[in-house]
Amino acid sequence: MARTGKQDDIQKFLRNILSAGSRKAQGIIDAGERVGYSARSINTAKAELGIDSFKRGVVWYWQDASVPEPVFIAEPKPAVISEPTPKDYIPVVVRAPEPTPTIDPARAEEIERLRLKALAAREGAAMIREIVKSDDPFAVLESASLRDTERMLLTVQNHVFELVSQNTEVLYEKYTGDSDILEARTRQVEVVSKATGKVKMRFELAKNPDGTQVYDSEHKPQTVQVPITETEHYTVPGKEQREGQRPIGQRQIRDISVETAKWEDWISRAKMKINALENPTAPPCSIKF
């Protein structure tokens, strides 16, 4: 078959595109179709030119056997020449001394004031917690501030309450008395038809006195008609005897009168001191410690 001018153009296209080495087959076909060559015509020209096909991995490549494959030679890396290091060589890193931070004197004074205030608050909290264990709580009260006195007063009041509660026993007596109750009862009620006014009936299997089934002459089980009844639940008031216990008094487990009297005196003096500190213009009260 005579060759056409279009086939010559396709062969020139293939030689030109493969002049730089192998190319992907699909890329060549896509490039040919973009310029108006069909895949079938490109493959025909490939066979006429004797272009080789080979596969790398899963991709097919075309290569013109008359064009050598380019060889890329990597440039050698420059050799790094390092001087030998003695075995006993120890690197010494010299660092510049860190600058001493400068603190504003006013800021330093404020920090010291806050530190002393926090320390005093901790000591005050410990004093308030230990007021009930102090050997001389009246001396502690005399030197306390208004806020500390209020907090110590609350602590002492709670201590007195716990002291009385832990040393008081409630006395009970047993008793027996009537108690109102509702007694539950049940009864059978017949179901009456609203239409006829008669008791509704149902059929049950007939039984002999010994519990066996009753059959007729044709050996069919006999039935008997019985009225329908329902169980009704209701309650009625009643009385029952019940036992219980009721408080009749209290008794002290141990004598705490001296201790409670001391703390009541302390509470009275603390209230007088709080009143005097809160109202400095009021007439002075006679507070003796």
Backbone hydrogen bonds, N-H to C=O, Kabsch-Sander energy under -0.5 kcal/mol:
donor,donor_aa,acceptor,acceptor_aa,energy
8,D,4,T,-1.4
9,D,5,G,-1.7
10,I,6,K,-2.1
11,Q,7,Q,-2.3
12,K,8,D,-2.3
13,F,9,D,-2.2
14,L,10,I,-2.3
15,R,11,Q,-2.7
16,N,12,K,-2.4
17,I,13,F,-2.3
18,L,14,L,-1.9
19,S,16,N,-0.9
21,G,18,L,-1.2
23,R,62,W,-2.0
25,A,60,W,-2.3
28,I,24,K,-1.7
29,I,25,A,-2.2
30,D,26,Q,-2.4
31,A,27,G,-2.0
32,G,28,I,-2.3
33,E,29,I,-2.4
34,R,30,D,-1.4
35,V,31,A,-0.8
35,V,32,G,-0.7
36,G,33,E,-1.0
37,Y,32,G,-2.8
42,I,38,S,-2.1
43,N,39,A,-2.2
44,T,40,R,-1.9
45,A,41,S,-2.3
46,K,42,I,-2.0
47,A,43,N,-2.0
48,E,44,T,-1.9
49,L,45,A,-2.0
50,G,46,K,-0.8
51,I,46,K,-2.1
52,D,63,Q,-2.4
54,F,61,Y,-2.0
56,R,59,V,-2.8
57,G,55,K,-0.6
58,V,56,R,-0.8
59,V,56,R,-2.0
61,Y,54,F,-3.3
62,W,23,R,-2.9
63,Q,52,D,-2.3
65,A,63,Q,-0.6
67,V,64,D,-1.8
72,F,70,P,-0.5
73,I,71,V,-0.6
74,A,72,F,-0.6
81,I,79,A,-0.7
82,S,80,V,-0.6
89,Y,86,P,-1.4
93,V,91,P,-0.5
94,V,92,V,-0.6
95,R,93,V,-0.7
108,A,104,D,-2.7
109,E,105,P,-2.4
110,E,106,A,-1.9
111,I,107,R,-2.4
112,E,108,A,-2.2
113,R,109,E,-2.0
114,L,110,E,-2.2
115,R,111,I,-2.1
116,L,112,E,-2.3
117,K,113,R,-2.0
118,A,114,L,-2.4
119,L,115,R,-2.3
120,A,116,L,-2.5
121,A,117,K,-2.2
122,R,118,A,-2.2
123,E,119,L,-2.4
124,G,120,A,-2.6
125,A,121,A,-2.4
126,A,122,R,-2.3
127,M,123,E,-2.2
128,I,124,G,-2.3
129,R,125,A,-2.2
130,E,126,A,-1.9
131,I,128,I,-1.0
133,K,130,E,-1.2
134,S,130,E,-0.5
134,S,131,I,-0.9
139,A,136,D,-0.7
140,V,136,D,-1.4
141,L,137,P,-2.1
142,E,138,F,-1.7
143,S,139,A,-1.3
144,A,140,V,-0.5
144,A,141,L,-0.8
149,T,145,S,-2.5
150,E,146,L,-2.2
151,R,147,R,-2.0
152,M,148,D,-2.7
153,L,149,T,-2.4
154,L,150,E,-1.7
155,T,151,R,-1.8
156,V,152,M,-2.7
157,Q,153,L,-2.3
158,N,154,L,-2.0
159,H,155,T,-1.9
160,V,156,V,-2.4
161,F,157,Q,-2.1
162,E,158,N,-2.4
163,L,159,H,-2.3
164,V,160,V,-2.4
165,S,161,F,-2.4
166,Q,162,E,-2.4
167,N,163,L,-0.9
168,T,165,S,-1.0
169,E,251,R,-2.9
171,L,249,G,-3.1
173,E,246,R,-2.2
175,Y,244,G,-2.5
177,G,242,R,-2.3
179,S,240,E,-2.3
181,I,238,G,-2.2
183,E,181,I,-0.5
183,E,236,V,-3.2
185,R,234,Y,-3.1
187,R,232,E,-1.7
189,V,230,E,-3.1
191,V,228,I,-2.4
192,V,190,E,-0.6
193,S,198,K,-3.2
197,G,193,S,-1.7
200,K,191,V,-2.6
202,R,226,V,-2.6
204,E,224,V,-2.7
206,A,222,Q,-2.8
208,N,212,T,-3.1
211,G,208,N,-2.4
214,V,206,A,-1.9
216,D,220,K,-2.3
219,H,216,D,-1.8
222,Q,214,V,-2.8
224,V,204,E,-3.0
226,V,202,R,-3.2
228,I,200,K,-2.5
230,E,189,V,-3.0
232,E,187,R,-3.2
232,E,230,E,-0.5
234,Y,185,R,-2.3
236,V,183,E,-2.3
238,G,181,I,-2.4
240,E,179,S,-1.5
242,R,177,G,-2.6
244,G,175,Y,-2.4
246,R,173,E,-2.1
248,I,171,L,-2.8
249,G,171,L,-1.1
251,R,169,E,-2.1
253,I,167,N,-2.4
256,I,254,R,-0.6
260,T,256,I,-2.7
261,A,257,S,-2.1
262,K,258,V,-1.8
263,W,259,E,-2.0
264,E,260,T,-2.3
265,D,261,A,-2.1
266,W,262,K,-2.0
267,I,263,W,-2.5
268,S,264,E,-2.1
269,R,265,D,-2.1
270,A,266,W,-2.3
271,K,267,I,-2.2
272,M,268,S,-1.8
273,K,269,R,-2.2
274,I,270,A,-2.4
275,N,271,K,-2.1
276,A,272,M,-1.9
277,L,273,K,-2.5
278,E,274,I,-2.3
279,N,275,N,-1.4
282,A,279,N,-1.4
287,I,285,C,-1.3
288,K,286,S,-0.6
289,F,287,I,-0.5
